[in-house]
Amino acid sequence: MSAGRVDVRARLTRIATFLGGIYFFFYFVCPESMIEQWGIQEANEPISNGFIVVGTMAIGLGIINIISAHGSKVIFKRRGWQYSVALLVGFLAIITTTTAQWIESVKVSKRVHGVQVIGDFAQRIIEDDQIVSGRKEGIVKSVSPAGALPQVGARISALVSYSNLQLRKINSEVNESRAMSRLSQAESELLIELEQASRDLEASAIILTQIPRDSLRSEDEAALQAFSQKAARLASAFSLVMRKNASTSLSQRVYDLLYNGVFNQLGSAMFALLGVYIAAAAYRAFRIRSVESALMMIAALIVMLGQISFGKHLYSEMPAICQWLLEVPNSAAFRAIRLGAGVAGLMLAIRMWLSIESTSFTTRNK
């Protein structure tokens, strides 16, 4: 029974792989007109998104595999379990700080968006009044039970109330920023710019309260337009302040410590150690034992001399010879390598398409 179930699963896997390969093969080779005629164009995006989702699941499987493999190594204290502890601690630390940083960035984006909608709301009042009065073509959505837009005065009152609420929050945040820490010159300039933009918007909001409640006049539209521009300036200044504060937050500093202070430095140390092995491998490869190794040694010497000024002092045409070696023989060799790799990739794709490589899905004895 168990073997039968495994055989069915293997057969279904091969069928799904074969059909998926046929779909992408015909989508790649068929003309666009034929694809549109068959209706494949509309279905391609959902299908591609589905494959992306399935591929993304590999990230979760990789995380589970890392925790399972190294966790069992730590639990049973196998050889090198200390390195597994370091890996798991680093993995959990970077995941935690990245998640905290992402949550904070979402909060900052929402807060900035709450200020940005002030200018958009003012601009929308102007556009809706122009559409209602027939000065502009468009569609006005119903936002009230009666099926019509609220009066201009009511919308302006809501705009002024919302803007005043946001200004009070911004002023409170500015005061907290000034009181909590010692600010640098750049941070002080950003806060001064934000305070000036807040005062300008507050003064402009007072002018809006004098607009009549029925419709907008040309001077009223000009006042709303000026209010929208000042709101955009406030949103820009507020966004700079919030991004600056987020860059100095605890989660960002911990992330910088882990990524720039630990991860990048470990990578630099690893590549520095690889340099020793590369030098040793180059020494073994460049030993002249045959005509081919002699040609490779001569070409490498010319290329190295052509890259430095000392080579030009030895022979004035050395850089030109170096460039010719890189553009002609080297390019030809790389074309051959890419061609061979392409043929090998095509053969591997065909074997995967025909499930020749999927021996793990079968229960046949080897």
MIMIDREN-668036 format. One record per residue (C-alpha): residue number from 1; residue in one letter; x negated, y, z. Coordinates in nm, 4 decimals, m for minus. Example, Ala and Ser with C-alpha at 12.3 -4.5 7.8 and 13.67 -1.06 7.14 Angstrom:
% residues 2
<atom 1 "a" <m1.2300 m0.4500 0.7800>>
<atom 2 "s" <m1.3670 m0.1060 0.7140>>
//
This chain:
% residues 366
<atom 1 "m" <0.0000 0.0000 0.0000>>
<atom 2 "s" <m0.2735 0.2415 0.0905>>
<atom 3 "a" <m0.4675 0.1626 m0.2261>>
<atom 4 "g" <m0.1530 0.2124 m0.4349>>
<atom 5 "r" <m0.0889 0.5511 m0.2836>>
<atom 6 "v" <m0.4468 0.6587 m0.3483>>
<atom 7 "d" <m0.4241 0.5398 m0.7106>>
<atom 8 "v" <m0.1053 0.7424 m0.7630>>
<atom 9 "r" <m0.2700 1.0497 m0.6148>>
<atom 10 "a" <m0.5724 1.0041 m0.8396>>
<atom 11 "r" <m0.3498 0.9640 m1.1449>>
<atom 12 "l" <m0.1495 1.2766 m1.0604>>
<atom 13 "t" <m0.4706 1.4722 m1.0035>>
<atom 14 "r" <m0.6043 1.3708 m1.3445>>
<atom 15 "i" <m0.2756 1.4605 m1.5159>>
<atom 16 "a" <m0.2640 1.8047 m1.3505>>
<atom 17 "t" <m0.6297 1.8674 m1.4406>>
<atom 18 "f" <m0.5729 1.7635 m1.8018>>
<atom 19 "l" <m0.2624 1.9796 m1.8447>>
<atom 20 "g" <m0.4319 2.2784 m1.6868>>
<atom 21 "g" <m0.7296 2.2367 m1.9169>>
<atom 22 "i" <m0.5039 2.2164 m2.2238>>
<atom 23 "y" <m0.3208 2.5345 m2.1200>>
<atom 24 "f" <m0.6336 2.7465 m2.0780>>
<atom 25 "f" <m0.7935 2.5963 m2.3897>>
<atom 26 "f" <m0.4985 2.6887 m2.6134>>
<atom 27 "y" <m0.4609 3.0289 m2.4453>>
<atom 28 "f" <m0.8261 3.1004 m2.5293>>
<atom 29 "v" <m0.8314 2.9774 m2.8914>>
<atom 30 "c" <m0.4799 3.0662 m3.0119>>
<atom 31 "p" <m0.4128 3.4074 m3.1721>>
<atom 32 "e" <m0.2395 3.6696 m2.9600>>
<atom 33 "s" <0.0614 3.6782 m3.1927>>
<atom 34 "m" <0.1183 3.3056 m3.1441>>
<atom 35 "i" <0.0845 3.3406 m2.7662>>
<atom 36 "e" <0.3466 3.6171 m2.7607>>
<atom 37 "q" <0.5769 3.4149 m2.9874>>
<atom 38 "w" <0.5623 3.1144 m2.7559>>
<atom 39 "g" <0.6270 3.3317 m2.4497>>
<atom 40 "i" <0.2998 3.2374 m2.2835>>
<atom 41 "q" <0.1899 3.5982 m2.2391>>
<atom 42 "e" <0.4548 3.6665 m1.9725>>
<atom 43 "a" <0.3761 3.3481 m1.7809>>
<atom 44 "n" <m0.0020 3.3852 m1.7923>>
<atom 45 "e" <m0.0292 3.6372 m1.5093>>
<atom 46 "p" <0.1720 3.4310 m1.2555>>
<atom 47 "i" <m0.0216 3.1187 m1.3551>>
<atom 48 "s" <m0.3554 3.2977 m1.3186>>
<atom 49 "n" <m0.2486 3.4380 m0.9815>>
<atom 50 "g" <m0.1547 3.0873 m0.8730>>
<atom 51 "f" <m0.5006 2.9596 m0.9603>>
<atom 52 "i" <m0.6531 3.2522 m0.7695>>
<atom 53 "v" <m0.4447 3.1614 m0.4641>>
<atom 54 "v" <m0.5535 2.7985 m0.4874>>
<atom 55 "g" <m0.9150 2.9060 m0.5236>>
<atom 56 "t" <m0.8825 3.1374 m0.2248>>
<atom 57 "m" <m0.7837 2.8385 m0.0129>>
<atom 58 "a" <m1.1413 2.7192 m0.0561>>
<atom 59 "i" <m1.2465 2.9997 0.1792>>
<atom 60 "g" <m1.0316 2.8526 0.4548>>
<atom 61 "l" <m1.1600 2.5043 0.3822>>
<atom 62 "g" <m1.5162 2.6356 0.3959>>
<atom 63 "i" <m1.4552 2.7972 0.7353>>
<atom 64 "i" <m1.3008 2.4768 0.8694>>
<atom 65 "n" <m1.5934 2.2763 0.7329>>
<atom 66 "i" <m1.8516 2.5072 0.8939>>
<atom 67 "i" <m1.6808 2.4972 1.2328>>
<atom 68 "s" <m1.6285 2.1202 1.2146>>
<atom 69 "a" <m1.9815 2.0327 1.1030>>
<atom 70 "h" <m2.1721 2.2643 1.3344>>
<atom 71 "g" <m1.9235 2.2295 1.6209>>
<atom 72 "s" <m1.9673 1.8526 1.6291>>
<atom 73 "k" <m2.3428 1.9027 1.6097>>
<atom 74 "v" <m2.3295 2.1253 1.9198>>
<atom 75 "i" <m2.0918 1.8995 2.1118>>
<atom 76 "f" <m2.3013 1.5886 2.0633>>
<atom 77 "k" <m2.6283 1.7853 2.0860>>
<atom 78 "r" <m2.7780 1.6438 1.7734>>
<atom 79 "r" <m3.1132 1.7541 1.6426>>
<atom 80 "g" <m3.1210 2.1293 1.5778>>
<atom 81 "w" <m2.7976 2.2007 1.7658>>
<atom 82 "q" <m2.9447 2.5307 1.8903>>
<atom 83 "y" <m2.9415 2.6653 1.5341>>
<atom 84 "s" <m2.5783 2.5615 1.5015>>
<atom 85 "v" <m2.4967 2.7599 1.8155>>
<atom 86 "a" <m2.6659 3.0662 1.6678>>
<atom 87 "l" <m2.4758 3.0220 1.3416>>
<atom 88 "l" <m2.1371 2.9847 1.5110>>
<atom 89 "v" <m2.1967 3.2808 1.7438>>
<atom 90 "g" <m2.3024 3.5008 1.4531>>
<atom 91 "f" <m2.0112 3.3813 1.2426>>
<atom 92 "l" <m1.7545 3.4554 1.5120>>
<atom 93 "a" <m1.9153 3.7921 1.5899>>
<atom 94 "i" <m1.9082 3.9143 1.2300>>
<atom 95 "i" <m1.5523 3.7858 1.1797>>
<atom 96 "t" <m1.4340 3.9623 1.4956>>
<atom 97 "t" <m1.5998 4.2935 1.4157>>
<atom 98 "t" <m1.4857 4.2838 1.0531>>
<atom 99 "t" <m1.1269 4.2193 1.1620>>
<atom 100 "a" <m1.1416 4.5039 1.4146>>
<atom 101 "q" <m1.2879 4.7342 1.1511>>
<atom 102 "w" <m1.0145 4.6396 0.9042>>
<atom 103 "i" <m0.7388 4.7032 1.1609>>
<atom 104 "e" <m0.8869 5.0421 1.2402>>
<atom 105 "s" <m0.9143 5.1341 0.8718>>
<atom 106 "v" <m0.5466 5.0435 0.8229>>
<atom 107 "k" <m0.4508 5.2707 1.1124>>
<atom 108 "v" <m0.6578 5.5541 0.9674>>
<atom 109 "s" <m0.4996 5.5083 0.6230>>
<atom 110 "k" <m0.1485 5.5164 0.7695>>
<atom 111 "r" <m0.2299 5.8258 0.9739>>
<atom 112 "v" <m0.3757 6.0068 0.6724>>
<atom 113 "h" <m0.0782 5.9048 0.4593>>
<atom 114 "g" <0.1546 6.0549 0.7195>>
<atom 115 "v" <m0.0104 6.3926 0.6583>>
<atom 116 "q" <m0.0320 6.3542 0.2808>>
<atom 117 "v" <0.3449 6.3113 0.2429>>
<atom 118 "i" <0.4003 6.6708 0.3622>>
<atom 119 "g" <0.2786 6.8154 0.0329>>
<atom 120 "d" <0.4536 6.5424 m0.1672>>
<atom 121 "f" <0.7820 6.6158 0.0131>>
<atom 122 "a" <0.7568 6.9892 m0.0663>>
<atom 123 "q" <0.6824 6.9151 m0.4311>>
<atom 124 "r" <0.9754 6.6742 m0.4461>>
<atom 125 "i" <1.2154 6.9413 m0.3152>>
<atom 126 "i" <1.1114 7.1682 m0.6014>>
<atom 127 "e" <1.1498 6.8965 m0.8645>>
<atom 128 "d" <1.4895 6.7810 m0.7342>>
<atom 129 "d" <1.6254 7.1385 m0.7320>>
<atom 130 "q" <1.5049 7.1868 m1.0889>>
<atom 131 "i" <1.6806 6.8665 m1.1973>>
<atom 132 "v" <2.0065 6.9538 m1.0199>>
<atom 133 "s" <2.0097 7.3029 m1.1665>>
<atom 134 "g" <1.9419 7.1683 m1.5168>>
<atom 135 "r" <1.5999 7.3297 m1.5539>>
<atom 136 "k" <1.4322 6.9916 m1.5772>>
<atom 137 "e" <1.5362 6.6512 m1.7053>>
<atom 138 "g" <1.5137 6.3580 m1.4690>>
<atom 139 "i" <1.6973 6.1212 m1.2378>>
<atom 140 "v" <1.7844 6.2188 m0.8828>>
<atom 141 "k" <1.8410 5.9248 m0.6501>>
<atom 142 "s" <2.1300 5.9383 m0.4067>>
<atom 143 "v" <2.0061 5.9745 m0.0499>>
<atom 144 "s" <2.3325 6.0500 0.1346>>
<atom 145 "p" <2.6620 5.8605 0.1836>>
<atom 146 "a" <2.8402 6.1191 m0.0286>>
<atom 147 "g" <2.6227 6.0290 m0.3263>>
<atom 148 "a" <2.4447 6.3645 m0.3537>>
<atom 149 "l" <2.1239 6.5187 m0.2283>>
<atom 150 "p" <2.1350 6.7119 0.0992>>
<atom 151 "q" <2.1325 7.0879 0.0790>>
<atom 152 "v" <1.8043 7.2580 0.0115>>
<atom 153 "g" <1.8110 7.4200 0.3533>>
<atom 154 "a" <1.8537 7.0853 0.5275>>
<atom 155 "r" <1.5641 6.9319 0.3380>>
<atom 156 "i" <1.3426 7.2316 0.4080>>
<atom 157 "s" <1.4341 7.2158 0.7773>>
<atom 158 "a" <1.3357 6.8482 0.7829>>
<atom 159 "l" <1.0108 6.9347 0.6030>>
<atom 160 "v" <0.9273 7.2090 0.8531>>
<atom 161 "s" <1.0119 6.9856 1.1507>>
<atom 162 "y" <0.7984 6.7016 1.0204>>
<atom 163 "s" <0.5070 6.9297 0.9366>>
<atom 164 "n" <0.5212 7.0889 1.2831>>
<atom 165 "l" <0.5204 6.7422 1.4403>>
<atom 166 "q" <0.2137 6.6438 1.2406>>
<atom 167 "l" <0.0409 6.9723 1.3229>>
<atom 168 "r" <0.0937 6.9150 1.6946>>
<atom 169 "k" <m0.0577 6.5665 1.6629>>
<atom 170 "i" <m0.3521 6.7017 1.4647>>
<atom 171 "n" <m0.4199 6.9783 1.7177>>
<atom 172 "s" <m0.4060 6.7249 2.0001>>
<atom 173 "e" <m0.6525 6.4979 1.8185>>
<atom 174 "v" <m0.8851 6.7913 1.7496>>
<atom 175 "n" <m0.8867 6.8875 2.1176>>
<atom 176 "e" <m0.9597 6.5275 2.2172>>
<atom 177 "s" <m1.2472 6.5123 1.9682>>
<atom 178 "r" <m1.3988 6.8313 2.1078>>
<atom 179 "a" <m1.3668 6.7107 2.4669>>
<atom 180 "m" <m1.4798 6.3492 2.4330>>
<atom 181 "s" <m1.8199 6.3778 2.2717>>
<atom 182 "r" <m2.0924 6.6153 2.1688>>
<atom 183 "l" <m2.0308 6.7029 1.8081>>
<atom 184 "s" <m2.2904 6.7476 1.5404>>
<atom 185 "q" <m2.3042 7.0501 1.3122>>
<atom 186 "a" <m2.1276 6.8661 1.0302>>
<atom 187 "e" <m1.8522 6.7384 1.2595>>
<atom 188 "s" <m1.7972 7.0862 1.4032>>
<atom 189 "e" <m1.7638 7.2310 1.0537>>
<atom 190 "l" <m1.5087 6.9650 0.9612>>
<atom 191 "l" <m1.3014 7.0421 1.2708>>
<atom 192 "i" <m1.3172 7.4166 1.2004>>
<atom 193 "e" <m1.1975 7.3546 0.8450>>
<atom 194 "l" <m0.9150 7.1353 0.9763>>
<atom 195 "e" <m0.8067 7.3966 1.2303>>
<atom 196 "q" <m0.8045 7.6670 0.9634>>
<atom 197 "a" <m0.5956 7.4489 0.7325>>
<atom 198 "s" <m0.3552 7.3780 1.0203>>
<atom 199 "r" <m0.3095 7.7490 1.0923>>
<atom 200 "d" <m0.2504 7.8252 0.7231>>
<atom 201 "l" <0.0115 7.5519 0.6955>>
<atom 202 "e" <0.1820 7.6649 1.0156>>
<atom 203 "a" <0.2053 8.0224 0.8829>>
<atom 204 "s" <0.3391 7.8952 0.5518>>
<atom 205 "a" <0.6013 7.6847 0.7334>>
<atom 206 "i" <0.7394 7.9994 0.8976>>
<atom 207 "i" <0.7995 8.1472 0.5533>>
<atom 208 "l" <0.9970 7.8386 0.4495>>
<atom 209 "t" <1.2512 7.8925 0.7277>>
<atom 210 "q" <1.3693 8.2058 0.5459>>
<atom 211 "i" <1.4707 8.0194 0.2278>>
<atom 212 "p" <1.8525 8.0125 0.1702>>
<atom 213 "r" <2.0460 7.6884 0.2046>>
<atom 214 "d" <2.2099 7.6595 m0.1386>>
<atom 215 "s" <1.9398 7.6666 m0.4056>>
<atom 216 "l" <1.5873 7.7840 m0.4709>>
<atom 217 "r" <1.4924 8.1114 m0.6288>>
<atom 218 "s" <1.1683 8.1677 m0.8171>>
<atom 219 "e" <1.0025 8.3230 m0.5106>>
<atom 220 "d" <1.1263 8.0309 m0.2994>>
<atom 221 "e" <0.9669 7.7827 m0.5394>>
<atom 222 "a" <0.6450 7.9829 m0.5219>>
<atom 223 "a" <0.6552 7.9628 m0.1408>>
<atom 224 "l" <0.7135 7.5866 m0.1531>>
<atom 225 "q" <0.4369 7.5481 m0.4095>>
<atom 226 "a" <0.1968 7.7409 m0.1859>>
<atom 227 "f" <0.3078 7.5266 0.1096>>
<atom 228 "s" <0.2400 7.2103 m0.0918>>
<atom 229 "q" <m0.1096 7.3301 m0.1832>>
<atom 230 "k" <m0.1910 7.4170 0.1778>>
<atom 231 "a" <m0.0560 7.0791 0.2862>>
<atom 232 "a" <m0.2859 6.9097 0.0335>>
<atom 233 "r" <m0.5792 7.1068 0.1731>>
<atom 234 "l" <m0.4810 7.0014 0.5262>>
<atom 235 "a" <m0.4546 6.6370 0.4196>>
<atom 236 "s" <m0.7983 6.6500 0.2572>>
<atom 237 "a" <m0.9604 6.8048 0.5656>>
<atom 238 "f" <m0.7789 6.5639 0.7958>>
<atom 239 "s" <m0.8881 6.2663 0.5857>>
<atom 240 "l" <m1.2528 6.3737 0.6094>>
<atom 241 "v" <m1.2271 6.4096 0.9869>>
<atom 242 "m" <m1.0581 6.0717 1.0306>>
<atom 243 "r" <m1.3102 5.8946 0.8055>>
<atom 244 "k" <m1.5941 6.0587 0.9956>>
<atom 245 "n" <m1.4466 5.9476 1.3292>>
<atom 246 "a" <m1.3967 5.5957 1.1955>>
<atom 247 "s" <m1.7617 5.5794 1.0861>>
<atom 248 "t" <m1.8725 5.6427 1.4451>>
<atom 249 "s" <m1.6244 5.4116 1.6153>>
<atom 250 "l" <m1.7314 5.1174 1.8318>>
<atom 251 "s" <m1.6263 4.8525 1.5779>>
<atom 252 "q" <m1.8162 5.0297 1.2983>>
<atom 253 "r" <m2.1298 5.0643 1.5111>>
<atom 254 "v" <m2.1184 4.6964 1.6089>>
<atom 255 "y" <m2.0674 4.6027 1.2428>>
<atom 256 "d" <m2.3639 4.8184 1.1372>>
<atom 257 "l" <m2.5747 4.6563 1.4076>>
<atom 258 "l" <m2.4837 4.3046 1.2983>>
<atom 259 "y" <m2.5007 4.3649 0.9225>>
<atom 260 "n" <m2.7749 4.6253 0.8778>>
<atom 261 "g" <m2.9697 4.5529 1.1954>>
<atom 262 "v" <m2.9574 4.1723 1.1976>>
<atom 263 "f" <m2.8312 4.0205 0.8711>>
<atom 264 "n" <m3.0295 4.2407 0.6310>>
<atom 265 "q" <m3.3439 4.2112 0.8403>>
<atom 266 "l" <m3.3168 3.8334 0.8515>>
<atom 267 "g" <m3.2722 3.8346 0.4733>>
<atom 268 "s" <m3.5830 4.0503 0.4338>>
<atom 269 "a" <m3.7801 3.8130 0.6565>>
<atom 270 "m" <m3.6601 3.5126 0.4569>>
<atom 271 "f" <m3.7576 3.6646 0.1219>>
<atom 272 "a" <m4.0916 3.7715 0.2659>>
<atom 273 "l" <m4.1576 3.4083 0.3602>>
<atom 274 "l" <m4.0481 3.2998 0.0119>>
<atom 275 "g" <m4.3180 3.5238 m0.1325>>
<atom 276 "v" <m4.5839 3.2965 0.0169>>
<atom 277 "y" <m4.4299 2.9897 m0.1474>>
<atom 278 "i" <m4.3919 3.1748 m0.4783>>
<atom 279 "a" <m4.7589 3.2703 m0.4713>>
<atom 280 "a" <m4.8570 2.9100 m0.3958>>
<atom 281 "a" <m4.6328 2.7813 m0.6760>>
<atom 282 "a" <m4.7745 3.0375 m0.9177>>
<atom 283 "y" <m5.1271 2.9271 m0.8309>>
<atom 284 "r" <m5.0413 2.5640 m0.9044>>
<atom 285 "a" <m4.8531 2.6527 m1.2239>>
<atom 286 "f" <m5.1238 2.8794 m1.3658>>
<atom 287 "r" <m5.4092 2.6356 m1.3268>>
<atom 288 "i" <m5.5437 2.5780 m1.6771>>
<atom 289 "r" <m5.5182 2.2071 m1.7491>>
<atom 290 "s" <m5.3860 2.2125 m2.1051>>
<atom 291 "v" <m5.3332 2.4421 m2.4012>>
<atom 292 "e" <m4.9774 2.5213 m2.2885>>
<atom 293 "s" <m5.0864 2.6214 m1.9382>>
<atom 294 "a" <m5.3644 2.8356 m2.0883>>
<atom 295 "l" <m5.1124 3.0185 m2.3090>>
<atom 296 "m" <m4.8842 3.0752 m2.0108>>
<atom 297 "m" <m5.1740 3.2061 m1.8033>>
<atom 298 "i" <m5.2813 3.4473 m2.0774>>
<atom 299 "a" <m4.9251 3.5719 m2.1320>>
<atom 300 "a" <m4.8708 3.6230 m1.7581>>
<atom 301 "l" <m5.1993 3.8125 m1.7291>>
<atom 302 "i" <m5.1101 4.0404 m2.0222>>
<atom 303 "v" <m4.7620 4.1098 m1.8810>>
<atom 304 "m" <m4.9006 4.1940 m1.5386>>
<atom 305 "l" <m5.1712 4.4209 m1.6812>>
<atom 306 "g" <m4.9165 4.5881 m1.9082>>
<atom 307 "q" <m4.7053 4.6865 m1.6085>>
<atom 308 "i" <m4.9820 4.8783 m1.4293>>
<atom 309 "s" <m5.1972 5.1754 m1.5260>>
<atom 310 "f" <m5.5196 4.9732 m1.4908>>
<atom 311 "g" <m5.4218 4.7647 m1.7927>>
<atom 312 "k" <m5.3918 5.0762 m2.0084>>
<atom 313 "h" <m5.7443 5.1796 m1.9065>>
<atom 314 "l" <m5.8733 4.8403 m2.0142>>
<atom 315 "y" <m5.6980 4.8533 m2.3514>>
<atom 316 "s" <m5.4713 5.1326 m2.4732>>
<atom 317 "e" <m5.2362 4.8944 m2.6568>>
<atom 318 "m" <m5.1834 4.6721 m2.3527>>
<atom 319 "p" <m4.8346 4.8149 m2.2675>>
<atom 320 "a" <m4.7229 4.7669 m2.6300>>
<atom 321 "i" <m4.8434 4.4063 m2.6316>>
<atom 322 "c" <m4.6663 4.3475 m2.2990>>
<atom 323 "q" <m4.3427 4.4915 m2.4374>>
<atom 324 "w" <m4.3687 4.2739 m2.7482>>
<atom 325 "l" <m4.4160 3.9630 m2.5343>>
<atom 326 "l" <m4.1089 4.0510 m2.3283>>
<atom 327 "e" <m3.8854 4.1379 m2.6244>>
<atom 328 "v" <m3.9802 3.8729 m2.8811>>
<atom 329 "p" <m4.1214 3.5428 m2.7457>>
<atom 330 "n" <m3.9625 3.5804 m2.4023>>
<atom 331 "s" <m3.6211 3.6713 m2.5485>>
<atom 332 "a" <m3.6373 3.3749 m2.7851>>
<atom 333 "a" <m3.7152 3.1402 m2.4972>>
<atom 334 "f" <m3.4287 3.2806 m2.2893>>
<atom 335 "r" <m3.1894 3.2425 m2.5835>>
<atom 336 "a" <m3.2832 2.8758 m2.6051>>
<atom 337 "i" <m3.2338 2.8349 m2.2303>>
<atom 338 "r" <m2.8947 3.0070 m2.2422>>
<atom 339 "l" <m2.7911 2.7976 m2.5412>>
<atom 340 "g" <m2.8871 2.4768 m2.3623>>
<atom 341 "a" <m2.7119 2.5898 m2.0445>>
<atom 342 "g" <m2.4018 2.6765 m2.2457>>
<atom 343 "v" <m2.3912 2.3343 m2.4115>>
<atom 344 "a" <m2.4467 2.1666 m2.0742>>
<atom 345 "g" <m2.1682 2.3765 m1.9205>>
<atom 346 "l" <m1.9359 2.2831 m2.2061>>
<atom 347 "m" <m2.0109 1.9134 m2.1606>>
<atom 348 "l" <m1.9555 1.9423 m1.7851>>
<atom 349 "a" <m1.6242 2.1235 m1.8436>>
<atom 350 "i" <m1.5100 1.8488 m2.0827>>
<atom 351 "r" <m1.6037 1.5781 m1.8334>>
<atom 352 "m" <m1.4122 1.7590 m1.5588>>
<atom 353 "w" <m1.1181 1.8150 m1.7967>>
<atom 354 "l" <m1.1025 1.4428 m1.8767>>
<atom 355 "s" <m1.1576 1.3554 m1.5047>>
<atom 356 "i" <m1.4707 1.1591 m1.5858>>
<atom 357 "e" <m1.6467 1.3222 m1.2877>>
<atom 358 "s" <m1.3613 1.2548 m1.0424>>
<atom 359 "t" <m1.4868 0.9218 m0.9090>>
<atom 360 "s" <m1.3919 1.0266 m0.5547>>
<atom 361 "f" <m1.0233 1.0100 m0.6478>>
<atom 362 "t" <m1.0279 0.6420 m0.7296>>
<atom 363 "t" <m1.0307 0.3309 m0.5099>>
<atom 364 "r" <m1.2233 0.1116 m0.7518>>
<atom 365 "n" <m1.5231 m0.0583 m0.5992>>
<atom 366 "k" <m1.8574 0.0678 m0.7183>>
//
